[in-house]
Amino acid sequence: MTSTLADPATGAQPDSGTGTFSDPSSDIRDEIATHSGMPELVEKIWFHKTASAVIDAERCVGCGGCIAACPSRSIGVGEDGKPTLIKMCTGCSACWDYCPLAGLRVERLGRALASASPLSGGASVPSDIPADIGSVRASYSAQAANRAGGAQDGGVVTGLVAALLEAGYIDGAIVTAKVDAFHGRSFLATSAEEVRAASGSVYHQAHPLAVLNSPLPPGVQRLAFVGTPCQISVLRALQKYPWPNRATAAGAVVLTVGLFCTRSFDPDRLEKEVSNLGVDTSQVARVDVRGGELLVRTAGGEEVLRSPVKEFQGASLAGCDECADFTGLAADIAVGNLGSEPGRTSVLVRTVAGEEALRSAGDAISLLPLDDLSLVSLTAARDRKRAERSSARGIDPEGPMWISYTEHLAAYSGTRRAPAAPPAYRSHHYDVSC
C-alpha cells in the first residue's frame, strides 16, 4: 500500500502514483482516512513514518532519542534491537522532531546552542582552534590517577565520572557497559563501583537516551551523561525544547561527556564479519578503533585481528555516514584517543560546566596541556566532508531547525537511503486498533 504526497516546493502531485514522492509508510490508517474523505494532515507524524524514513531505511544510529522524546512512552526496543512500538502511538510527531536522521537538523541545533549561554557557558572558538572542532575553552592530554582495569587509553571518562559520584557532584550517570566485546547495554549507574565495572569502549549504540524515560531513583537529581555526539545533540534538543507533560530525566543532566566518534556498528553484523575472517569470537574480549584500524584482542591481550575500519563497511551503521560531528560539539567535555600518546586521553573542555566538573574531580585526573589538535581537526573535517557527500538533505547550519516529512521524501526518494515500508511487527498496533 502506498500513497503519494505533493512536492513540498511546488505543491504539485507526482505523476501516476509511482513518482518520486511515493510514501512507503502508508498503512491501514491512511486507507481509512482516504475512504472517509478526511485525509490526515500531511505533516502529522505517526511512529510508522519515522520508522519508514529512518529505522527501516537502515539509517537508525541507535541513539534512543525517539524513545526518550515520546511523551506517552509508546516506543521501546524490539526483538531486533531497533525502536518499535510497545503500545499505541498518539501521533504527536515527537519521534520525528527529535530524531537526528529525521526531523531534527542537528547542525542547525548546534548553531543555536552556541549562542545560548545556559548550554554553552559563554564558550567561544579561539582564533587558533579550527572551526570543525567547535568551542574549546581548554584542551588537555589526560590520565586517570587510578585507572580502572578495563578502561580505554587514559581511563579519563571512568575516572572522572567515578570521582564526581564519590564527591557528590552528581548522583548518577548514564553509561554504556559491555555485555560482551560486541554488545553493550545502557543503564543508570549510581555508584563509583558501577561506573568502574562498566569501563571500556563498546561500539554498539545501545539506545542510552532511552534510560531518560525511566523514573529516577529517590535522591537522584543530578546526572552525567556519557555518549556519542549524536546522542548528546538529541539530549540537548530535549533540554532546549522540553514538553511540559513529557516525563523525562533530560533536565536532570548537568554534565555531558562526548566520545570522539567516526561511526558505530551493528553488533551482530560486526561479530559475523570478524568471525568470517577466521576469528573465534567467543574468545574476543575487546574491540577498539584506533588510527583508522579495527583491533580485536582476547582477554589475555593477544591481538587476533588488525584491519582497516573501511573493510567493515557492511557492519557499520549507514546513518553514521550522515553525521558531521566527530568531536561532540554539544558536549561539556569531549574525549578521545586521537592527538594524545598511547595510554592517555585527549580532553576538550567546552563549557563552564565542563570546567567545574574537572575541578570537582580534583586529583582523580592528571592533566597536561594539549596544544596540537591538528589530528583531531583533520578527522573532524574529513567526517564533515563525508556527511556532506552522504546526506541527501544536505548539511546546512543556517537552514530551518526542523525538516518536514515531505521534504525528507523529496530528498531521499530514489536514493539508496530511501524510506522503506516498516515490517508489521514494528507498528502492529495500528492494524489491531483499526
C-alpha positions in Angstrom: 0.0 0.0 0.0 1.4 3.4 -0.9 0.2 6.9 -1.1 1.6 10.0 -2.8 2.4 13.4 -1.4 2.7 16.8 -3.1 6.1 18.2 -4.0 6.8 20.4 -0.9 8.4 23.1 -3.0 5.6 23.4 -5.7 2.6 21.7 -4.3 2.5 19.5 -7.4 1.5 15.9 -7.2 3.9 13.3 -8.6 2.9 11.5 -11.8 0.9 8.3 -11.9 1.2 7.5 -8.2 4.7 6.0 -8.7 6.8 9.1 -8.8 9.5 10.5 -6.5 7.2 11.2 -3.6 5.5 7.8 -3.2 5.1 7.2 0.5 6.0 3.6 1.6 4.9 4.3 5.1 1.2 4.4 4.1 -0.9 1.9 6.0 -4.4 1.0 7.0 -4.9 4.3 8.8 -4.2 6.2 5.6 -6.6 3.9 3.7 -9.4 4.6 6.2 -8.7 8.3 6.0 -8.8 8.3 2.2 -12.1 6.4 2.0 -13.6 8.6 4.7 -12.8 11.7 2.7 -10.9 13.2 5.6 -7.2 12.6 4.9 -4.6 13.2 7.6 -2.6 16.3 7.7 0.5 15.6 5.6 3.0 16.6 8.3 1.3 14.8 11.2 3.8 12.1 12.0 2.9 8.8 13.4 5.7 6.5 14.5 5.4 4.3 11.4 6.5 7.3 9.3 9.7 7.8 11.4 10.2 4.0 11.1 9.9 4.2 7.4 12.2 7.1 6.9 14.9 6.1 9.4 14.7 2.7 11.1 13.6 0.5 8.2 15.6 2.6 5.7 18.7 1.3 7.6 19.6 4.8 8.8 18.9 4.5 12.5 22.0 5.1 14.7 20.6 3.7 17.9 20.7 6.9 19.9 17.3 6.2 21.6 16.2 9.7 21.0 12.8 8.7 19.7 12.2 6.6 22.8 13.2 9.5 25.1 11.1 12.0 23.2 7.8 10.0 23.2 5.5 11.6 25.8 3.3 8.6 26.0 6.2 6.2 26.3 4.8 4.2 23.4 8.2 3.3 21.9 10.6 0.7 23.2 13.3 -1.6 21.8 12.1 -4.5 19.8 13.5 -8.0 19.5 15.5 -6.9 16.5 17.3 -4.3 18.7 15.6 -1.3 17.0 12.9 1.2 18.2 9.5 -0.4 18.0 6.0 0.4 19.3 5.2 -1.2 22.6 1.8 0.5 22.8 -0.4 2.8 20.7 1.2 5.9 19.1 -0.6 9.2 19.7 0.7 10.8 16.5 2.3 13.7 18.4 5.3 13.8 15.9 7.9 13.9 18.7 9.8 10.9 17.5 10.2 12.7 14.2 11.1 16.0 15.6 13.9 14.8 17.9 15.5 12.2 15.6 18.8 13.4 14.2 18.2 11.4 11.0 14.6 12.6 10.6 13.2 15.9 11.6 16.0 17.4 13.6 18.7 19.4 11.7 21.5 18.7 14.2 23.9 21.2 12.6 21.3 24.0 13.0 20.8 23.0 16.6 24.5 23.3 17.2 24.4 26.9 15.9 21.5 27.7 18.3 23.3 26.1 21.2 26.5 28.1 20.6 24.6 31.3 21.2 22.7 30.1 24.3 24.7 30.8 27.4 22.9 28.2 29.6 24.3 25.4 27.5 27.5 26.9 26.1 28.6 28.6 29.2 29.7 31.5 27.2 32.3 29.4 25.3 33.8 30.8 22.1 36.1 29.5 19.5 39.6 30.9 20.0 41.3 32.1 16.8 43.8 29.2 16.9 41.2 26.5 17.2 39.9 25.0 13.9 36.2 25.5 13.4 35.5 21.8 12.8 36.5 21.2 16.5 34.0 23.6 17.9 34.1 25.7 21.1 37.1 24.9 23.2 37.9 26.6 26.5 40.9 24.3 27.2 42.5 21.2 25.8 44.5 18.5 27.7 46.2 15.2 27.4 44.9 13.4 30.5 45.1 10.2 32.5 43.2 8.9 35.4 45.2 8.6 38.7 43.6 5.2 39.4 42.9 3.8 36.0 40.1 1.2 36.0 41.2 -2.3 34.8 39.1 -2.4 31.7 39.3 1.3 30.8 40.5 2.5 27.4 43.5 4.8 26.9 43.9 7.1 29.9 40.7 5.9 31.6 39.6 9.5 31.9 35.8 9.0 31.4 35.6 6.3 34.1 37.9 8.2 36.4 36.1 11.5 36.0 32.6 10.1 36.5 33.5 7.9 39.4 35.2 10.8 41.1 32.2 13.0 40.6 29.9 10.4 42.1 32.3 10.0 45.1 32.4 13.8 45.6 28.6 14.1 45.5 28.9 16.4 42.5 26.4 14.1 40.6 24.0 11.5 41.9 24.1 9.2 38.9 25.5 8.7 35.4 24.0 7.2 32.3 26.7 5.0 30.8 27.1 2.0 28.5 28.6 -1.2 29.7 29.9 -4.2 27.7 27.7 -7.3 27.6 30.5 -8.8 25.5 33.1 -7.4 23.1 30.4 -6.5 20.5 27.2 -5.8 22.5 26.5 -3.1 25.1 23.7 -2.1 27.5 23.0 1.4 28.7 21.9 2.0 32.3 21.9 4.5 35.2 24.9 4.0 37.4 24.5 5.4 40.9 27.9 4.4 42.4 31.5 4.7 41.5 31.8 0.9 41.6 29.1 0.6 39.0 30.9 3.1 36.8 34.3 1.3 37.2 32.7 -2.0 36.4 31.3 -0.5 33.1 34.7 0.8 32.0 35.9 0.2 28.4 34.6 1.0 25.0 31.9 -0.8 23.0 31.0 0.3 19.5 27.3 -0.6 19.9 24.8 2.3 20.2 22.6 0.8 22.9 19.9 3.5 23.0 21.3 5.3 26.0 18.8 8.1 25.8 16.0 5.6 26.4 17.2 5.5 30.0 15.9 9.0 30.4 12.4 7.7 30.1 12.6 5.7 33.4 11.8 7.4 36.7 14.9 8.4 38.6 15.5 6.6 41.9 14.9 8.6 45.1 17.6 11.1 45.8 19.0 11.1 42.3 18.7 14.6 41.0 21.9 15.4 39.1 23.1 13.3 36.3 26.1 12.9 34.0 25.5 11.5 30.5 28.3 9.7 28.6 27.6 9.2 24.9 28.4 9.8 21.3 27.9 13.1 19.5 24.5 12.2 18.0 23.2 11.2 21.4 24.3 14.4 23.1 22.8 16.5 20.3 19.4 14.9 20.8 19.8 15.3 24.6 20.4 19.0 24.1 17.3 19.2 21.9 15.3 17.6 24.6 16.7 20.1 27.1 16.3 23.2 24.9 12.8 22.3 23.6 11.1 20.5 26.5 7.4 19.4 26.5 5.7 20.3 29.8 3.9 17.0 30.1 6.7 14.7 29.0 8.2 12.7 31.9 11.9 12.7 31.1 15.1 13.0 33.1 16.7 15.1 30.4 16.5 18.2 32.7 18.5 16.4 35.4 21.6 16.0 33.2 24.1 18.6 34.4 27.2 17.2 32.6 27.6 15.7 29.2 30.8 13.8 28.2 31.0 13.3 24.5 33.1 10.5 22.9 35.0 11.2 19.7 33.2 9.0 17.1 33.6 8.4 13.4 31.0 5.6 13.3 29.3 2.8 15.3 28.4 -0.7 14.2 25.6 -3.2 14.3 27.0 -5.6 16.9 25.6 -8.8 15.3 26.9 -7.9 11.8 30.3 -6.8 13.2 30.6 -10.1 15.1 29.8 -12.0 12.0 32.3 -10.2 9.8 35.0 -10.7 12.4 34.1 -14.4 12.6 34.2 -14.6 8.8 37.9 -13.5 9.0 38.7 -16.6 10.9 38.5 -15.2 14.5 36.9 -17.3 17.2 34.6 -14.5 18.5 33.8 -16.4 21.7 37.4 -15.6 22.7 37.2 -11.9 21.9 37.3 -9.6 24.9 38.0 -6.2 23.3 37.4 -4.4 20.1 39.0 -1.0 19.5 39.1 1.5 16.7 42.4 3.3 16.5 44.2 5.2 13.7 41.7 4.0 11.1 42.1 0.4 12.1 39.9 -2.1 13.9 41.8 -4.1 16.5 40.5 -7.3 18.1 42.0 -8.8 21.2 41.5 -11.7 23.5 41.1 -11.5 27.3 44.8 -12.1 27.6 45.6 -9.1 25.4 46.6 -11.1 22.3 45.8 -9.2 19.1 44.0 -11.6 16.8 42.9 -9.1 14.1 44.0 -5.8 12.8 42.3 -4.5 9.7 41.3 -1.1 8.2 37.9 0.0 9.5 36.7 0.6 5.9 36.8 -3.2 5.5 33.9 -3.5 7.9 31.6 -1.1 6.0 28.9 -3.8 5.9 28.7 -3.8 9.7 28.8 -0.1 10.2 25.6 2.0 10.7 24.8 3.8 7.4 23.3 6.7 9.3 26.8 7.4 10.7 27.9 8.5 7.3 25.5 11.4 7.5 26.9 12.7 10.8 29.2 15.8 10.6 30.1 15.8 14.3 33.3 13.8 15.2 34.2 15.6 18.4 30.8 16.0 20.3 30.3 19.7 19.5 27.4 20.0 22.0 29.1 18.3 24.9 30.5 19.9 28.0 33.6 17.8 27.7 34.7 15.8 24.7 37.2 12.9 24.9 39.0 10.5 22.6 42.4 8.9 22.0 43.3 11.0 18.9 46.0 13.5 19.4 47.5 12.1 22.6 50.2 9.5 23.3 49.1 5.8 23.9 47.8 5.4 27.4 46.5 9.0 27.5 43.2 10.6 26.5 42.6 13.9 24.7 40.2 16.1 26.5 38.4 19.2 25.1 36.7 21.3 27.7 33.9 23.2 26.0 31.8 24.8 28.8 31.8 26.2 32.3 30.0 23.0 33.4 32.9 21.0 32.0 35.5 23.2 33.8 33.6 22.9 37.1 33.4 19.1 36.7 37.2 18.7 36.1 37.9 20.9 39.2 35.5 18.9 41.3 37.3 15.7 40.3 40.4 17.0 42.0 43.4 14.8 41.8 41.5 11.9 40.1 42.5 13.2 36.7 46.1 14.2 35.8 46.1 17.0 33.1 48.8 18.1 30.8 48.4 20.9 28.2 47.5 19.7 24.7 48.3 22.3 22.1 48.4 20.3 18.9 44.9 19.5 17.8 45.8 19.0 14.1 44.9 15.3 14.0 41.6 15.9 15.7 40.9 18.8 13.3 41.8 16.7 10.3 39.5 13.8 11.3 36.7 16.2 12.1 37.0 17.9 8.7 37.0 14.5 7.0 33.9 13.4 8.7 32.1 16.6 7.8 33.0 16.2 4.2 31.8 12.6 4.3 28.5 13.8 5.8 28.1 16.4 3.0 28.5 13.7 0.4 26.2 11.2 2.1 23.3 13.3 3.4 20.7 13.7 0.7 19.1 16.6 2.5 22.5 18.4 2.9 24.4 19.8 5.8 23.1 23.3 6.4 23.8 25.1 9.7 21.8 28.1 8.5 18.7 26.1 7.5 15.5 25.6 9.4 15.8 23.7 12.7 13.3 21.0 11.6 12.7 19.2 8.3 9.2 18.1 7.3 8.3 14.6 6.2 7.5 15.7 2.7 10.9 17.5 2.5 12.6 14.3 3.6 10.7 12.2 1.0 11.7 14.7 -1.7 15.4 14.5 -0.7 15.7 10.7 -0.1 13.2 9.0 -2.5 15.1 7.3 -5.3 18.3 7.1 -3.3 19.9 4.1 -1.6 18.7 5.6 1.7 15.1 5.9 0.6 12.2 5.3 3.0 11.0 1.7 3.2 7.8 0.1 4.4 8.1 -1.0 8.0 7.5 -4.6 8.9 4.2 -5.5 10.6 5.8 -6.0 14.0 7.3 -2.5 14.0 3.9 -0.9 14.5 1.3 -3.7 14.5 -0.9 -1.7 17.0 -2.3 0.2 14.1 -3.7 -2.9 12.4 -5.0 -4.1 15.8 -6.8 -0.9 16.6 -8.2 -0.3 13.1 
